[in-house]
Amino acid sequence: MNLRPIRSQRPHTRTRSGMTDAQMDAVAGLFGVLSEGSRLRLLQALHDGPANVSELVRSTGMKQANVSKQLGVLQGAGVVARERIGNEVNYWIEMPIIRKLCDLVCTGIAQQASARADVFKRRP
């Protein structure tokens, strides 16, 4: 599956954020790619550096066919890149913002969970 950037049929007007509709559609496309749990598990496994499919299968517990399929989607979107070395193919996160985004979201979720837990601790 090869994802292509979504082309907006709307005029190139700017939103209040300063982005055009086409840019907003591209952002939505990226979030669509990132909305699959198995792809997020792969990105988490790649967070510390490159890995091959066998290593990703071991670290995620996913089946080899699914790892390969989801890596193809991530690569098609430009999120990961790959390089063949002999019989192995190594994958890594190509889009630097992905590491920052994952860290930001994980930190935010942890803070939110902590705040919710504090609410329950205060109840009599």
C-alpha positions as CSV (number, residue, x, y, z in Angstrom):
1,M,0.0,0.0,0.0
2,N,1.6,3.3,-1.1
3,L,0.1,6.4,0.4
4,R,0.2,9.5,-1.6
5,P,-0.3,13.0,-0.2
6,I,-4.0,13.9,-0.1
7,R,-4.7,16.6,-2.7
8,S,-7.3,19.0,-1.5
9,Q,-10.1,20.0,-4.0
10,R,-10.6,23.2,-2.0
11,P,-9.0,26.5,-2.9
12,H,-5.6,27.3,-1.4
13,T,-7.1,29.5,1.3
14,R,-5.3,29.8,4.6
15,T,-6.9,28.8,7.8
16,R,-6.6,30.7,11.1
17,S,-3.5,28.7,11.8
18,G,-1.9,30.0,8.7
19,M,-2.0,26.7,6.9
20,T,-3.6,26.1,3.6
21,D,-6.4,23.5,3.2
22,A,-4.0,21.3,1.3
23,Q,-1.5,21.5,4.2
24,M,-4.2,20.6,6.7
25,D,-5.2,17.6,4.5
26,A,-1.5,16.5,4.5
27,V,-1.4,16.7,8.3
28,A,-4.7,14.8,8.5
29,G,-3.2,12.1,6.2
30,L,-0.2,11.8,8.5
31,F,-2.4,11.4,11.6
32,G,-4.4,8.8,9.7
33,V,-1.2,6.8,9.1
34,L,-0.3,7.2,12.8
35,S,-3.8,6.1,14.0
36,E,-3.1,2.4,13.7
37,G,-1.9,0.8,17.0
38,S,0.4,-1.7,15.3
39,R,2.2,1.2,13.4
40,L,2.7,3.0,16.7
41,R,4.2,-0.2,18.3
42,L,6.6,-0.3,15.4
43,L,7.6,3.3,15.8
44,Q,8.1,2.7,19.5
45,A,10.4,-0.2,18.7
46,L,12.3,2.0,16.3
47,H,12.5,4.9,18.7
48,D,16.0,3.9,19.9
49,G,17.4,3.2,16.5
50,P,17.3,1.0,13.4
51,A,16.0,-2.5,13.4
52,N,15.3,-5.3,10.9
53,V,12.0,-7.1,10.5
54,S,13.0,-10.1,12.7
55,E,14.0,-7.7,15.5
56,L,10.7,-5.8,15.1
57,V,8.7,-9.1,15.2
58,R,10.5,-10.1,18.5
59,S,10.1,-6.7,20.1
60,T,6.5,-6.1,19.2
61,G,5.1,-9.6,19.3
62,M,3.4,-9.0,15.9
63,K,3.4,-11.5,13.1
64,Q,6.1,-11.0,10.3
65,A,3.5,-10.4,7.6
66,N,1.8,-7.7,9.6
67,V,5.1,-6.0,10.5
68,S,6.1,-6.0,6.8
69,K,2.7,-4.6,5.8
70,Q,2.7,-1.8,8.4
71,L,6.3,-0.9,7.6
72,G,5.3,-0.5,4.0
73,V,2.5,1.9,5.0
74,L,4.9,3.9,7.2
75,Q,7.5,4.0,4.4
76,G,5.0,5.0,1.8
77,A,4.1,8.0,4.0
78,G,7.7,8.9,4.5
79,V,7.7,8.2,8.2
80,V,10.3,5.4,8.1
81,A,13.1,4.6,5.6
82,R,14.9,1.4,4.9
83,E,18.2,0.1,3.6
84,R,19.0,-3.4,2.4
85,I,22.3,-4.8,3.8
86,G,22.8,-8.3,2.4
87,N,19.7,-10.3,3.2
88,E,18.5,-7.9,5.9
89,V,16.5,-4.8,5.5
90,N,17.0,-2.2,8.3
91,Y,14.3,0.3,9.1
92,W,14.5,3.6,11.0
93,I,12.4,6.6,11.7
94,E,13.0,9.0,8.8
95,M,10.8,11.9,10.0
96,P,12.4,13.5,13.0
97,I,9.2,15.1,14.2
98,I,7.7,11.6,14.8
99,R,10.0,11.1,17.9
100,K,9.0,14.5,19.3
101,L,5.3,13.9,18.6
102,C,5.4,10.4,20.3
103,D,7.2,11.8,23.3
104,L,4.8,14.7,23.5
105,V,1.7,12.6,23.3
106,C,3.0,9.9,25.7
107,T,3.9,12.6,28.2
108,G,0.5,14.2,27.9
109,I,-1.3,10.9,28.3
110,A,0.8,10.1,31.4
111,Q,0.0,13.5,32.9
112,Q,-3.7,13.1,32.2
113,A,-3.8,9.6,33.7
114,S,-2.0,10.9,36.8
115,A,-4.4,13.8,37.2
116,R,-7.4,11.4,36.9
117,A,-5.8,9.0,39.4
118,D,-5.4,12.0,41.8
119,V,-9.1,12.7,41.6
120,F,-10.0,9.2,42.7
121,K,-7.4,9.3,45.5
122,R,-9.1,12.4,47.0
123,R,-12.6,10.8,47.2
124,P,-13.7,9.6,50.6
